[in-house]
Amino acid sequence: MNNSFYFSFAYTVTIRYATVMLLPLVSCFLFLANVRIIAWSTSITAYRIFLKLKLTSAKAFKRRRKRSRSKPRSRSKPRSRSKPRSRPR
């Protein structure tokens, strides 16, 4: 009877210590997993935004280039030298 009592006492103590030791570990693991998931989702959204911005800037750049290409440069007539250039005062 005495032996079984000690066994049960040791068992409960070990379980208690195990839970006390494991709780912080489990919580830490969960916290890290959460952080990792959050970081992953934010990185994905940031990458999507970056891609969107890149696409829009590329489109604008293409548009600019197209405009400049489609409009042939009109060779402006050389200024008459008799007319003096208007200088800002």
PyMOL Python script that loads the backbone (N, CA, C, O; Angstrom):
from pymol import cmd

cmd.read_pdbstr("""\
ATOM      1  N   MET A   1       0.839  -1.197   0.000  1.00  0.00           N
ATOM      2  CA  MET A   1       0.000   0.000   0.000  1.00  0.00           C
ATOM      3  C   MET A   1       0.890   1.270   0.000  1.00  0.00           C
ATOM      4  O   MET A   1       0.659   2.222  -0.745  1.00  0.00           O
ATOM      5  N   ASN A   2       1.885   1.230   0.847  1.00  0.00           N
ATOM      6  CA  ASN A   2       2.792   2.363   0.941  1.00  0.00           C
ATOM      7  C   ASN A   2       3.501   2.620  -0.400  1.00  0.00           C
ATOM      8  O   ASN A   2       3.653   3.760  -0.840  1.00  0.00           O
ATOM      9  N   ASN A   3       3.924   1.522  -1.026  1.00  0.00           N
ATOM     10  CA  ASN A   3       4.657   1.613  -2.284  1.00  0.00           C
ATOM     11  C   ASN A   3       3.794   2.223  -3.391  1.00  0.00           C
ATOM     12  O   ASN A   3       4.239   3.085  -4.149  1.00  0.00           O
ATOM     13  N   SER A   4       2.550   1.750  -3.459  1.00  0.00           N
ATOM     14  CA  SER A   4       1.645   2.251  -4.502  1.00  0.00           C
ATOM     15  C   SER A   4       1.351   3.751  -4.288  1.00  0.00           C
ATOM     16  O   SER A   4       1.201   4.514  -5.242  1.00  0.00           O
ATOM     17  N   PHE A   5       1.275   4.142  -3.010  1.00  0.00           N
ATOM     18  CA  PHE A   5       1.021   5.559  -2.705  1.00  0.00           C
ATOM     19  C   PHE A   5       2.159   6.420  -3.236  1.00  0.00           C
ATOM     20  O   PHE A   5       1.937   7.456  -3.863  1.00  0.00           O
ATOM     21  N   TYR A   6       3.389   5.967  -2.970  1.00  0.00           N
ATOM     22  CA  TYR A   6       4.558   6.709  -3.444  1.00  0.00           C
ATOM     23  C   TYR A   6       4.580   6.761  -4.965  1.00  0.00           C
ATOM     24  O   TYR A   6       4.916   7.789  -5.554  1.00  0.00           O
ATOM     25  N   PHE A   7       4.222   5.656  -5.594  1.00  0.00           N
ATOM     26  CA  PHE A   7       4.214   5.567  -7.050  1.00  0.00           C
ATOM     27  C   PHE A   7       3.226   6.581  -7.648  1.00  0.00           C
ATOM     28  O   PHE A   7       3.529   7.305  -8.596  1.00  0.00           O
ATOM     29  N   SER A   8       2.016   6.593  -7.035  1.00  0.00           N
ATOM     30  CA  SER A   8       0.987   7.508  -7.544  1.00  0.00           C
ATOM     31  C   SER A   8       1.409   8.966  -7.317  1.00  0.00           C
ATOM     32  O   SER A   8       1.182   9.826  -8.167  1.00  0.00           O
ATOM     33  N   PHE A   9       2.024   9.228  -6.164  1.00  0.00           N
ATOM     34  CA  PHE A   9       2.484  10.580  -5.846  1.00  0.00           C
ATOM     35  C   PHE A   9       3.547  11.032  -6.850  1.00  0.00           C
ATOM     36  O   PHE A   9       3.500  12.148  -7.366  1.00  0.00           O
ATOM     37  N   ALA A  10       4.511  10.136  -7.116  1.00  0.00           N
ATOM     38  CA  ALA A  10       5.576  10.449  -8.074  1.00  0.00           C
ATOM     39  C   ALA A  10       4.972  10.692  -9.464  1.00  0.00           C
ATOM     40  O   ALA A  10       5.385  11.593 -10.193  1.00  0.00           O
ATOM     41  N   TYR A  11       3.993   9.869  -9.800  1.00  0.00           N
ATOM     42  CA  TYR A  11       3.332   9.963 -11.105  1.00  0.00           C
ATOM     43  C   TYR A  11       2.659  11.335 -11.268  1.00  0.00           C
ATOM     44  O   TYR A  11       2.823  12.009 -12.285  1.00  0.00           O
ATOM     45  N   THR A  12       1.901  11.724 -10.239  1.00  0.00           N
ATOM     46  CA  THR A  12       1.204  13.020 -10.318  1.00  0.00           C
ATOM     47  C   THR A  12       2.222  14.168 -10.395  1.00  0.00           C
ATOM     48  O   THR A  12       2.038  15.120 -11.153  1.00  0.00           O
ATOM     49  N   VAL A  13       3.294  14.064  -9.602  1.00  0.00           N
ATOM     50  CA  VAL A  13       4.312  15.113  -9.578  1.00  0.00           C
ATOM     51  C   VAL A  13       4.960  15.225 -10.956  1.00  0.00           C
ATOM     52  O   VAL A  13       5.143  16.323 -11.482  1.00  0.00           O
ATOM     53  N   THR A  14       5.306  14.069 -11.533  1.00  0.00           N
ATOM     54  CA  THR A  14       5.944  14.099 -12.863  1.00  0.00           C
ATOM     55  C   THR A  14       4.990  14.680 -13.904  1.00  0.00           C
ATOM     56  O   THR A  14       5.401  15.455 -14.768  1.00  0.00           O
ATOM     57  N   ILE A  15       3.729  14.307 -13.819  1.00  0.00           N
ATOM     58  CA  ILE A  15       2.742  14.845 -14.772  1.00  0.00           C
ATOM     59  C   ILE A  15       2.646  16.360 -14.616  1.00  0.00           C
ATOM     60  O   ILE A  15       2.625  17.112 -15.591  1.00  0.00           O
ATOM     61  N   ARG A  16       2.590  16.782 -13.336  1.00  0.00           N
ATOM     62  CA  ARG A  16       2.487  18.210 -13.065  1.00  0.00           C
ATOM     63  C   ARG A  16       3.696  18.949 -13.630  1.00  0.00           C
ATOM     64  O   ARG A  16       3.551  19.972 -14.300  1.00  0.00           O
ATOM     65  N   TYR A  17       4.897  18.420 -13.351  1.00  0.00           N
ATOM     66  CA  TYR A  17       6.118  19.069 -13.836  1.00  0.00           C
ATOM     67  C   TYR A  17       6.174  19.051 -15.363  1.00  0.00           C
ATOM     68  O   TYR A  17       6.585  20.018 -16.003  1.00  0.00           O
ATOM     69  N   ALA A  18       5.746  17.919 -15.923  1.00  0.00           N
ATOM     70  CA  ALA A  18       5.751  17.799 -17.377  1.00  0.00           C
ATOM     71  C   ALA A  18       4.835  18.862 -17.991  1.00  0.00           C
ATOM     72  O   ALA A  18       5.194  19.521 -18.967  1.00  0.00           O
ATOM     73  N   THR A  19       3.647  19.014 -17.402  1.00  0.00           N
ATOM     74  CA  THR A  19       2.714  20.014 -17.945  1.00  0.00           C
ATOM     75  C   THR A  19       3.280  21.421 -17.770  1.00  0.00           C
ATOM     76  O   THR A  19       3.192  22.263 -18.663  1.00  0.00           O
ATOM     77  N   VAL A  20       3.866  21.651 -16.590  1.00  0.00           N
ATOM     78  CA  VAL A  20       4.437  22.984 -16.316  1.00  0.00           C
ATOM     79  C   VAL A  20       5.576  23.272 -17.282  1.00  0.00           C
ATOM     80  O   VAL A  20       5.736  24.406 -17.734  1.00  0.00           O
ATOM     81  N   MET A  21       6.372  22.248 -17.601  1.00  0.00           N
ATOM     82  CA  MET A  21       7.509  22.425 -18.507  1.00  0.00           C
ATOM     83  C   MET A  21       7.026  22.541 -19.960  1.00  0.00           C
ATOM     84  O   MET A  21       7.571  23.316 -20.746  1.00  0.00           O
ATOM     85  N   LEU A  22       6.007  21.765 -20.297  1.00  0.00           N
ATOM     86  CA  LEU A  22       5.557  21.716 -21.694  1.00  0.00           C
ATOM     87  C   LEU A  22       4.687  22.909 -22.082  1.00  0.00           C
ATOM     88  O   LEU A  22       4.693  23.331 -23.238  1.00  0.00           O
ATOM     89  N   LEU A  23       3.943  23.449 -21.127  1.00  0.00           N
ATOM     90  CA  LEU A  23       3.058  24.571 -21.454  1.00  0.00           C
ATOM     91  C   LEU A  23       3.807  25.733 -22.103  1.00  0.00           C
ATOM     92  O   LEU A  23       3.393  26.194 -23.166  1.00  0.00           O
ATOM     93  N   PRO A  24       4.901  26.226 -21.500  1.00  0.00           N
ATOM     94  CA  PRO A  24       5.625  27.318 -22.160  1.00  0.00           C
ATOM     95  C   PRO A  24       6.163  26.922 -23.526  1.00  0.00           C
ATOM     96  O   PRO A  24       6.138  27.712 -24.470  1.00  0.00           O
ATOM     97  N   LEU A  25       6.652  25.682 -23.620  1.00  0.00           N
ATOM     98  CA  LEU A  25       7.168  25.211 -24.910  1.00  0.00           C
ATOM     99  C   LEU A  25       6.074  25.223 -25.977  1.00  0.00           C
ATOM    100  O   LEU A  25       6.269  25.711 -27.090  1.00  0.00           O
ATOM    101  N   VAL A  26       4.924  24.671 -25.605  1.00  0.00           N
ATOM    102  CA  VAL A  26       3.793  24.602 -26.551  1.00  0.00           C
ATOM    103  C   VAL A  26       3.335  26.008 -26.923  1.00  0.00           C
ATOM    104  O   VAL A  26       3.086  26.303 -28.092  1.00  0.00           O
ATOM    105  N   SER A  27       3.227  26.872 -25.914  1.00  0.00           N
ATOM    106  CA  SER A  27       2.772  28.244 -26.179  1.00  0.00           C
ATOM    107  C   SER A  27       3.766  28.970 -27.078  1.00  0.00           C
ATOM    108  O   SER A  27       3.381  29.697 -27.994  1.00  0.00           O
ATOM    109  N   CYS A  28       5.071  28.757 -26.797  1.00  0.00           N
ATOM    110  CA  CYS A  28       6.122  29.379 -27.607  1.00  0.00           C
ATOM    111  C   CYS A  28       6.020  28.883 -29.050  1.00  0.00           C
ATOM    112  O   CYS A  28       6.109  29.667 -29.994  1.00  0.00           O
ATOM    113  N   PHE A  29       5.832  27.574 -29.205  1.00  0.00           N
ATOM    114  CA  PHE A  29       5.723  26.979 -30.536  1.00  0.00           C
ATOM    115  C   PHE A  29       4.530  27.553 -31.299  1.00  0.00           C
ATOM    116  O   PHE A  29       4.622  27.903 -32.476  1.00  0.00           O
ATOM    117  N   LEU A  30       3.384  27.638 -30.567  1.00  0.00           N
ATOM    118  CA  LEU A  30       2.176  28.190 -31.192  1.00  0.00           C
ATOM    119  C   LEU A  30       2.380  29.638 -31.605  1.00  0.00           C
ATOM    120  O   LEU A  30       1.979  30.061 -32.689  1.00  0.00           O
ATOM    121  N   PHE A  31       3.027  30.397 -30.694  1.00  0.00           N
ATOM    122  CA  PHE A  31       3.301  31.816 -30.971  1.00  0.00           C
ATOM    123  C   PHE A  31       4.166  31.953 -32.215  1.00  0.00           C
ATOM    124  O   PHE A  31       3.885  32.772 -33.090  1.00  0.00           O
ATOM    125  N   LEU A  32       5.228  31.141 -32.289  1.00  0.00           N
ATOM    126  CA  LEU A  32       6.134  31.189 -33.441  1.00  0.00           C
ATOM    127  C   LEU A  32       5.402  30.809 -34.727  1.00  0.00           C
ATOM    128  O   LEU A  32       5.591  31.429 -35.774  1.00  0.00           O
ATOM    129  N   ALA A  33       4.563  29.780 -34.627  1.00  0.00           N
ATOM    130  CA  ALA A  33       3.804  29.343 -35.803  1.00  0.00           C
ATOM    131  C   ALA A  33       2.881  30.469 -36.274  1.00  0.00           C
ATOM    132  O   ALA A  33       2.768  30.739 -37.470  1.00  0.00           O
ATOM    133  N   ASN A  34       2.229  31.116 -35.315  1.00  0.00           N
ATOM    134  CA  ASN A  34       1.349  32.240 -35.630  1.00  0.00           C
ATOM    135  C   ASN A  34       2.116  33.355 -36.313  1.00  0.00           C
ATOM    136  O   ASN A  34       1.690  33.885 -37.339  1.00  0.00           O
ATOM    137  N   VAL A  35       3.253  33.701 -35.730  1.00  0.00           N
ATOM    138  CA  VAL A  35       4.090  34.772 -36.282  1.00  0.00           C
ATOM    139  C   VAL A  35       4.513  34.416 -37.695  1.00  0.00           C
ATOM    140  O   VAL A  35       4.494  35.255 -38.595  1.00  0.00           O
ATOM    141  N   ARG A  36       4.897  33.156 -37.877  1.00  0.00           N
ATOM    142  CA  ARG A  36       5.345  32.706 -39.196  1.00  0.00           C
ATOM    143  C   ARG A  36       4.215  32.830 -40.221  1.00  0.00           C
ATOM    144  O   ARG A  36       4.427  33.283 -41.346  1.00  0.00           O
ATOM    145  N   ILE A  37       3.000  32.414 -39.809  1.00  0.00           N
ATOM    146  CA  ILE A  37       1.834  32.496 -40.707  1.00  0.00           C
ATOM    147  C   ILE A  37       1.552  33.953 -41.052  1.00  0.00           C
ATOM    148  O   ILE A  37       1.306  34.293 -42.210  1.00  0.00           O
ATOM    149  N   ILE A  38       1.589  34.816 -40.025  1.00  0.00           N
ATOM    150  CA  ILE A  38       1.311  36.246 -40.244  1.00  0.00           C
ATOM    151  C   ILE A  38       2.351  36.835 -41.186  1.00  0.00           C
ATOM    152  O   ILE A  38       2.019  37.558 -42.125  1.00  0.00           O
ATOM    153  N   ALA A  39       3.616  36.516 -40.922  1.00  0.00           N
ATOM    154  CA  ALA A  39       4.702  37.037 -41.761  1.00  0.00           C
ATOM    155  C   ALA A  39       4.547  36.546 -43.198  1.00  0.00           C
ATOM    156  O   ALA A  39       4.757  37.300 -44.149  1.00  0.00           O
ATOM    157  N   TRP A  40       4.179  35.278 -43.344  1.00  0.00           N
ATOM    158  CA  TRP A  40       4.012  34.679 -44.668  1.00  0.00           C
ATOM    159  C   TRP A  40       2.903  35.406 -45.434  1.00  0.00           C
ATOM    160  O   TRP A  40       3.077  35.782 -46.593  1.00  0.00           O
ATOM    161  N   SER A  41       1.755  35.598 -44.763  1.00  0.00           N
ATOM    162  CA  SER A  41       0.618  36.253 -45.430  1.00  0.00           C
ATOM    163  C   SER A  41       0.974  37.695 -45.788  1.00  0.00           C
ATOM    164  O   SER A  41       0.646  38.170 -46.876  1.00  0.00           O
ATOM    165  N   THR A  42       1.655  38.398 -44.854  1.00  0.00           N
ATOM    166  CA  THR A  42       1.997  39.801 -45.125  1.00  0.00           C
ATOM    167  C   THR A  42       2.993  39.888 -46.268  1.00  0.00           C
ATOM    168  O   THR A  42       2.904  40.784 -47.107  1.00  0.00           O
ATOM    169  N   SER A  43       3.946  38.954 -46.304  1.00  0.00           N
ATOM    170  CA  SER A  43       4.934  38.975 -47.389  1.00  0.00           C
ATOM    171  C   SER A  43       4.240  38.730 -48.722  1.00  0.00           C
ATOM    172  O   SER A  43       4.583  39.348 -49.730  1.00  0.00           O
ATOM    173  N   ILE A  44       3.262  37.824 -48.727  1.00  0.00           N
ATOM    174  CA  ILE A  44       2.529  37.540 -49.969  1.00  0.00           C
ATOM    175  C   ILE A  44       1.773  38.786 -50.426  1.00  0.00           C
ATOM    176  O   ILE A  44       1.794  39.139 -51.605  1.00  0.00           O
ATOM    177  N   THR A  45       1.103  39.450 -49.475  1.00  0.00           N
ATOM    178  CA  THR A  45       0.336  40.649 -49.845  1.00  0.00           C
ATOM    179  C   THR A  45       1.273  41.748 -50.324  1.00  0.00           C
ATOM    180  O   THR A  45       0.980  42.450 -51.292  1.00  0.00           O
ATOM    181  N   ALA A  46       2.412  41.892 -49.633  1.00  0.00           N
ATOM    182  CA  ALA A  46       3.387  42.908 -50.032  1.00  0.00           C
ATOM    183  C   ALA A  46       3.898  42.613 -51.441  1.00  0.00           C
ATOM    184  O   ALA A  46       4.039  43.525 -52.256  1.00  0.00           O
ATOM    185  N   TYR A  47       4.173  41.345 -51.726  1.00  0.00           N
ATOM    186  CA  TYR A  47       4.665  40.949 -53.045  1.00  0.00           C
ATOM    187  C   TYR A  47       3.614  41.241 -54.108  1.00  0.00           C
ATOM    188  O   TYR A  47       3.939  41.705 -55.201  1.00  0.00           O
ATOM    189  N   ARG A  48       2.341  40.964 -53.779  1.00  0.00           N
ATOM    190  CA  ARG A  48       1.250  41.235 -54.726  1.00  0.00           C
ATOM    191  C   ARG A  48       1.169  42.724 -55.024  1.00  0.00           C
ATOM    192  O   ARG A  48       1.037  43.133 -56.177  1.00  0.00           O
ATOM    193  N   ILE A  49       1.250  43.534 -53.959  1.00  0.00           N
ATOM    194  CA  ILE A  49       1.191  44.993 -54.136  1.00  0.00           C
ATOM    195  C   ILE A  49       2.357  45.451 -55.001  1.00  0.00           C
ATOM    196  O   ILE A  49       2.198  46.278 -55.898  1.00  0.00           O
ATOM    197  N   PHE A  50       3.542  44.893 -54.712  1.00  0.00           N
ATOM    198  CA  PHE A  50       4.748  45.252 -55.463  1.00  0.00           C
ATOM    199  C   PHE A  50       4.576  44.908 -56.934  1.00  0.00           C
ATOM    200  O   PHE A  50       4.927  45.701 -57.808  1.00  0.00           O
ATOM    201  N   LEU A  51       4.032  43.716 -57.207  1.00  0.00           N
ATOM    202  CA  LEU A  51       3.801  43.295 -58.592  1.00  0.00           C
ATOM    203  C   LEU A  51       2.823  44.230 -59.284  1.00  0.00           C
ATOM    204  O   LEU A  51       3.023  44.611 -60.437  1.00  0.00           O
ATOM    205  N   LYS A  52       1.750  44.600 -58.560  1.00  0.00           N
ATOM    206  CA  LYS A  52       0.736  45.491 -59.115  1.00  0.00           C
ATOM    207  C   LYS A  52       1.365  46.834 -59.476  1.00  0.00           C
ATOM    208  O   LYS A  52       1.136  47.372 -60.559  1.00  0.00           O
ATOM    209  N   LEU A  53       2.172  47.368 -58.538  1.00  0.00           N
ATOM    210  CA  LEU A  53       2.833  48.646 -58.775  1.00  0.00           C
ATOM    211  C   LEU A  53       3.776  48.545 -59.969  1.00  0.00           C
ATOM    212  O   LEU A  53       3.820  49.430 -60.824  1.00  0.00           O
ATOM    213  N   LYS A  54       4.522  47.454 -60.007  1.00  0.00           N
ATOM    214  CA  LYS A  54       5.474  47.227 -61.094  1.00  0.00           C
ATOM    215  C   LYS A  54       4.734  47.200 -62.431  1.00  0.00           C
ATOM    216  O   LYS A  54       5.165  47.814 -63.407  1.00  0.00           O
ATOM    217  N   LEU A  55       3.610  46.475 -62.456  1.00  0.00           N
ATOM    218  CA  LEU A  55       2.819  46.377 -63.690  1.00  0.00           C
ATOM    219  C   LEU A  55       2.319  47.748 -64.118  1.00  0.00           C
ATOM    220  O   LEU A  55       2.406  48.111 -65.292  1.00  0.00           O
ATOM    221  N   THR A  56       1.795  48.510 -63.157  1.00  0.00           N
ATOM    222  CA  THR A  56       1.250  49.825 -63.497  1.00  0.00           C
ATOM    223  C   THR A  56       2.366  50.733 -64.010  1.00  0.00           C
ATOM    224  O   THR A  56       2.180  51.458 -64.987  1.00  0.00           O
ATOM    225  N   SER A  57       3.525  50.693 -63.350  1.00  0.00           N
ATOM    226  CA  SER A  57       4.637  51.551 -63.773  1.00  0.00           C
ATOM    227  C   SER A  57       5.113  51.127 -65.168  1.00  0.00           C
ATOM    228  O   SER A  57       5.435  51.972 -66.003  1.00  0.00           O
ATOM    229  N   ALA A  58       5.155  49.805 -65.413  1.00  0.00           N
ATOM    230  CA  ALA A  58       5.573  49.297 -66.721  1.00  0.00           C
ATOM    231  C   ALA A  58       4.593  49.739 -67.798  1.00  0.00           C
ATOM    232  O   ALA A  58       4.990  50.125 -68.897  1.00  0.00           O
ATOM    233  N   LYS A  59       3.296  49.675 -67.464  1.00  0.00           N
ATOM    234  CA  LYS A  59       2.267  50.094 -68.418  1.00  0.00           C
ATOM    235  C   LYS A  59       2.433  51.571 -68.752  1.00  0.00           C
ATOM    236  O   LYS A  59       2.377  51.971 -69.915  1.00  0.00           O
ATOM    237  N   ALA A  60       2.640  52.376 -67.706  1.00  0.00           N
ATOM    238  CA  ALA A  60       2.801  53.817 -67.907  1.00  0.00           C
ATOM    239  C   ALA A  60       4.033  54.075 -68.772  1.00  0.00           C
ATOM    240  O   ALA A  60       4.005  54.909 -69.677  1.00  0.00           O
ATOM    241  N   PHE A  61       5.100  53.358 -68.486  1.00  0.00           N
ATOM    242  CA  PHE A  61       6.352  53.522 -69.229  1.00  0.00           C
ATOM    243  C   PHE A  61       6.140  53.162 -70.691  1.00  0.00           C
ATOM    244  O   PHE A  61       6.594  53.870 -71.590  1.00  0.00           O
ATOM    245  N   LYS A  62       5.434  52.038 -70.922  1.00  0.00           N
ATOM    246  CA  LYS A  62       5.141  51.607 -72.291  1.00  0.00           C
ATOM    247  C   LYS A  62       4.315  52.666 -73.009  1.00  0.00           C
ATOM    248  O   LYS A  62       4.580  53.004 -74.163  1.00  0.00           O
ATOM    249  N   ARG A  63       3.303  53.187 -72.303  1.00  0.00           N
ATOM    250  CA  ARG A  63       2.439  54.201 -72.890  1.00  0.00           C
ATOM    251  C   ARG A  63       3.265  55.416 -73.297  1.00  0.00           C
ATOM    252  O   ARG A  63       3.106  55.965 -74.388  1.00  0.00           O
ATOM    253  N   ARG A  64       4.157  55.821 -72.383  1.00  0.00           N
ATOM    254  CA  ARG A  64       5.008  56.974 -72.638  1.00  0.00           C
ATOM    255  C   ARG A  64       5.857  56.735 -73.883  1.00  0.00           C
ATOM    256  O   ARG A  64       5.966  57.591 -74.761  1.00  0.00           O
ATOM    257  N   ARG A  65       6.458  55.536 -73.931  1.00  0.00           N
ATOM    258  CA  ARG A  65       7.324  55.199 -75.058  1.00  0.00           C
ATOM    259  C   ARG A  65       6.533  55.172 -76.358  1.00  0.00           C
ATOM    260  O   ARG A  65       6.994  55.660 -77.390  1.00  0.00           O
ATOM    261  N   LYS A  66       5.324  54.589 -76.295  1.00  0.00           N
ATOM    262  CA  LYS A  66       4.476  54.504 -77.487  1.00  0.00           C
ATOM    263  C   LYS A  66       4.152  55.903 -77.987  1.00  0.00           C
ATOM    264  O   LYS A  66       4.241  56.179 -79.184  1.00  0.00           O
ATOM    265  N   ARG A  67       3.777  56.781 -77.069  1.00  0.00           N
ATOM    266  CA  ARG A  67       3.421  58.138 -77.431  1.00  0.00           C
ATOM    267  C   ARG A  67       4.583  58.817 -78.151  1.00  0.00           C
ATOM    268  O   ARG A  67       4.414  59.442 -79.198  1.00  0.00           O
ATOM    269  N   SER A  68       5.771  58.674 -77.553  1.00  0.00           N
ATOM    270  CA  SER A  68       6.940  59.337 -78.128  1.00  0.00           C
ATOM    271  C   SER A  68       7.287  58.723 -79.491  1.00  0.00           C
ATOM    272  O   SER A  68       7.759  59.416 -80.393  1.00  0.00           O
ATOM    273  N   ARG A  69       7.045  57.411 -79.627  1.00  0.00           N
ATOM    274  CA  ARG A  69       7.401  56.749 -80.871  1.00  0.00           C
ATOM    275  C   ARG A  69       6.411  57.095 -81.977  1.00  0.00           C
ATOM    276  O   ARG A  69       6.806  57.334 -83.118  1.00  0.00           O
ATOM    277  N   SER A  70       5.105  57.122 -81.632  1.00  0.00           N
ATOM    278  CA  SER A  70       4.070  57.343 -82.647  1.00  0.00           C
ATOM    279  C   SER A  70       4.140  58.770 -83.183  1.00  0.00           C
ATOM    280  O   SER A  70       3.852  59.017 -84.354  1.00  0.00           O
ATOM    281  N   LYS A  71       4.527  59.707 -82.313  1.00  0.00           N
ATOM    282  CA  LYS A  71       4.581  61.099 -82.751  1.00  0.00           C
ATOM    283  C   LYS A  71       5.967  61.350 -83.356  1.00  0.00           C
ATOM    284  O   LYS A  71       6.950  61.410 -82.617  1.00  0.00           O
ATOM    285  N   PRO A  72       6.066  61.497 -84.670  1.00  0.00           N
ATOM    286  CA  PRO A  72       7.388  61.755 -85.244  1.00  0.00           C
ATOM    287  C   PRO A  72       7.860  63.153 -84.878  1.00  0.00           C
ATOM    288  O   PRO A  72       7.075  64.101 -84.834  1.00  0.00           O
ATOM    289  N   ARG A  73       9.133  63.260 -84.620  1.00  0.00           N
ATOM    290  CA  ARG A  73       9.663  64.555 -84.185  1.00  0.00           C
ATOM    291  C   ARG A  73       9.575  65.553 -85.329  1.00  0.00           C
ATOM    292  O   ARG A  73      10.183  65.385 -86.387  1.00  0.00           O
ATOM    293  N   SER A  74       8.793  66.600 -85.075  1.00  0.00           N
ATOM    294  CA  SER A  74       8.658  67.642 -86.096  1.00  0.00           C
ATOM    295  C   SER A  74       9.919  68.495 -86.037  1.00  0.00           C
ATOM    296  O   SER A  74      10.268  69.047 -84.994  1.00  0.00           O
ATOM    297  N   ARG A  75      10.582  68.587 -87.162  1.00  0.00           N
ATOM    298  CA  ARG A  75      11.803  69.405 -87.187  1.00  0.00           C
ATOM    299  C   ARG A  75      11.391  70.863 -87.185  1.00  0.00           C
ATOM    300  O   ARG A  75      10.886  71.405 -88.168  1.00  0.00           O
ATOM    301  N   SER A  76      11.628  71.466 -86.044  1.00  0.00           N
ATOM    302  CA  SER A  76      11.228  72.872 -85.916  1.00  0.00           C
ATOM    303  C   SER A  76      12.123  73.728 -86.805  1.00  0.00           C
ATOM    304  O   SER A  76      13.314  73.462 -86.966  1.00  0.00           O
ATOM    305  N   LYS A  77      11.508  74.767 -87.378  1.00  0.00           N
ATOM    306  CA  LYS A  77      12.265  75.663 -88.263  1.00  0.00           C
ATOM    307  C   LYS A  77      13.300  76.402 -87.420  1.00  0.00           C
ATOM    308  O   LYS A  77      13.003  76.802 -86.294  1.00  0.00           O
ATOM    309  N   PRO A  78      14.477  76.582 -87.934  1.00  0.00           N
ATOM    310  CA  PRO A  78      15.472  77.336 -87.165  1.00  0.00           C
ATOM    311  C   PRO A  78      15.001  78.777 -86.944  1.00  0.00           C
ATOM    312  O   PRO A  78      14.441  79.412 -87.838  1.00  0.00           O
ATOM    313  N   ARG A  79      15.241  79.261 -85.750  1.00  0.00           N
ATOM    314  CA  ARG A  79      14.765  80.603 -85.394  1.00  0.00           C
ATOM    315  C   ARG A  79      15.456  81.659 -86.253  1.00  0.00           C
ATOM    316  O   ARG A  79      16.643  81.601 -86.573  1.00  0.00           O
ATOM    317  N   SER A  80      14.635  82.597 -86.587  1.00  0.00           N
ATOM    318  CA  SER A  80      15.218  83.698 -87.368  1.00  0.00           C
ATOM    319  C   SER A  80      16.126  84.499 -86.444  1.00  0.00           C
ATOM    320  O   SER A  80      15.757  84.817 -85.313  1.00  0.00           O
ATOM    321  N   ARG A  81      17.306  84.818 -86.933  1.00  0.00           N
ATOM    322  CA  ARG A  81      18.290  85.466 -86.068  1.00  0.00           C
ATOM    323  C   ARG A  81      18.006  86.941 -85.877  1.00  0.00           C
ATOM    324  O   ARG A  81      18.602  87.590 -85.017  1.00  0.00           O
ATOM    325  N   SER A  82      17.117  87.458 -86.661  1.00  0.00           N
ATOM    326  CA  SER A  82      16.808  88.880 -86.502  1.00  0.00           C
ATOM    327  C   SER A  82      16.007  89.103 -85.219  1.00  0.00           C
ATOM    328  O   SER A  82      16.129  90.136 -84.562  1.00  0.00           O
ATOM    329  N   LYS A  83      15.165  88.083 -84.873  1.00  0.00           N
ATOM    330  CA  LYS A  83      14.355  88.191 -83.648  1.00  0.00           C
ATOM    331  C   LYS A  83      15.211  87.822 -82.439  1.00  0.00           C
ATOM    332  O   LYS A  83      15.707  86.697 -82.383  1.00  0.00           O
ATOM    333  N   PRO A  84      15.406  88.709 -81.477  1.00  0.00           N
ATOM    334  CA  PRO A  84      16.171  88.327 -80.282  1.00  0.00           C
ATOM    335  C   PRO A  84      15.335  87.453 -79.355  1.00  0.00           C
ATOM    336  O   PRO A  84      14.117  87.605 -79.263  1.00  0.00           O
ATOM    337  N   ARG A  85      15.994  86.564 -78.691  1.00  0.00           N
ATOM    338  CA  ARG A  85      15.292  85.675 -77.758  1.00  0.00           C
ATOM    339  C   ARG A  85      14.767  86.461 -76.566  1.00  0.00           C
ATOM    340  O   ARG A  85      15.437  87.340 -76.025  1.00  0.00           O
ATOM    341  N   SER A  86      13.549  86.116 -76.177  1.00  0.00           N
ATOM    342  CA  SER A  86      12.975  86.803 -75.024  1.00  0.00           C
ATOM    343  C   SER A  86      13.603  86.227 -73.764  1.00  0.00           C
ATOM    344  O   SER A  86      13.482  85.034 -73.487  1.00  0.00           O
ATOM    345  N   ARG A  87      14.268  87.079 -73.012  1.00  0.00           N
ATOM    346  CA  ARG A  87      14.923  86.628 -71.779  1.00  0.00           C
ATOM    347  C   ARG A  87      14.062  86.969 -70.580  1.00  0.00           C
ATOM    348  O   ARG A  87      13.510  88.068 -70.514  1.00  0.00           O
ATOM    349  N   PRO A  88      13.932  86.047 -69.621  1.00  0.00           N
ATOM    350  CA  PRO A  88      13.162  86.386 -68.408  1.00  0.00           C
ATOM    351  C   PRO A  88      13.912  87.383 -67.540  1.00  0.00           C
ATOM    352  O   PRO A  88      15.097  87.217 -67.251  1.00  0.00           O
ATOM    353  N   ARG A  89      13.196  88.419 -67.133  1.00  0.00           N
ATOM    354  CA  ARG A  89      13.877  89.468 -66.346  1.00  0.00           C
ATOM    355  C   ARG A  89      13.668  89.247 -64.874  1.00  0.00           C
ATOM    356  O   ARG A  89      14.163  90.024 -64.057  1.00  0.00           O
TER     357      ARG A  89
END
""", "prot")
cmd.dss("prot")
cmd.show_as("cartoon", "prot")
cmd.util.cbc("prot")
cmd.orient("prot")
